[in-house]
Amino acid sequence: MDASITRLYLPNGLLVLLKEIHTSPIISQWIWYRVGSRNETPGNTGVSHWVEHMLFKGTAQYPAGASDRLLSREGGVWNAFTYLDWTAFFESLPADKIDLALRLEADRMANSLFDPQEVESERTVVIAERQGDENEPLFRLGEAVQEAAFRVHAYHHEIIGSLADLQSMTRSDLYRHYQNYYTPANAVLALAGDFETAALLERIRALYEPLPSHAPQGSAPPREPEQTEERRVTVEGPGETVYMQLAYHAPAASQEDFFACTVLDSLLTGPSSLNMFGGGISNKTSRLYRRLVEGELAVSVSGGLGATIDPYLYMIDLTVHPQSTPEACLQAIDEEVARLQDSPPAAAELERAVKQAKALFAYGSESISNQAFWMGFAEMFATYDWFTTYLERLQAVTPADVQRAAQRMLRPSNRTSGVYLPTGEAPDEGD
């Protein structure tokens, strides 16, 4: 995989990553801030996501709505995302229009207004988003499982935050969070596409070097103690379908075991994509699909292992078959896990799991937008080298590595088990 990028820090601490790709007259720009729900405490949960929303509400130079009109007129697209460890904004547009995106992001890094009326309007929007999520059984279940799995670490709470915090936070709370974390020293600017590096870098320096900078205030969240016994949660709510979620404490992306766990995920439930633009591939050859879905214990099964700064969770989600029970599904999963813990996978099965994981990674790494995404994303929890060595580190995983990962991670004492039990009622239309 081509690793030729320009990497440098501006004097104010902004990390700039540039990669020339002259296959299409397009440039994709991503700016990443090292702030997410990991940086929140009780009383301000959801503040990172809300601040992300507020950066679309204008500056003195680009009032609310102006940026959207300008980008649309130039044929560009833009969006933003908040996650556990980071917040990211991106624009993809014709190469000769990139200066607009550069100016917009540099301006709102330092000059977002947080107009009080816009804050209150967006409070309504975010609360409505939260209430809409609560109509989804898997959101309700996932929130309960996450809260049970983490007792002290900030991964305890959902990214969108609690309803109580969303109702009580003030404009000052939001603006303080913005001023603390939206600073060049806490950001990564990544661009890929049809440009000349020297000229683009000169423009970036002109826009970003004058911006004031500081190291964000705040300490890392406390380390989560090792879980020593299985935790179980039950959630009741509207609907007619039973769901299950199993959450095992998993290694951080920078830990060596992460790659063995990635192959384990591919083998058990099918490969999961780390890239939101990566798509997916069939998981019908995975062990749990064959055991649960083909065995008519579950209607569907999927897994997910996220790349995070601190150890997070490996999730297994399933929709229970109407003629089955959560207990039967859990017993089948435990039997499949025990089989893997007792005997390493055959070489051919491991090769297929690795090949599928590599294919999914490749699908999510090809386009210009994806390559710009990966440059910044990898820096949120490691470095760009993590991305460029990803495939060879997957290939190096052995059957014994996968067996050892299953023995360490997939223990009942390391698991939080959640079940969603439907009441048969329709969701509240008022939510």
Helices and strands as residue ranges (DSSP letters): E 6-9, E 15-20, E 26-33, G 37-39, H 47-54, H 66-73, E 77-82, E 87-94, G 95-97, H 98-111, H 116-133, H 137-149, G 154-156, H 163-168, H 171-181, G 184-186, E 187-193, H 197-208, E 231-237, E 243-249, H 257-269, H 287-288, I 289-293, E 298-305, E 313-320, H 326-342, H 347-363, H 368-379, H 384-388, H 390-395, H 399-409, G 412-414, E 415-422
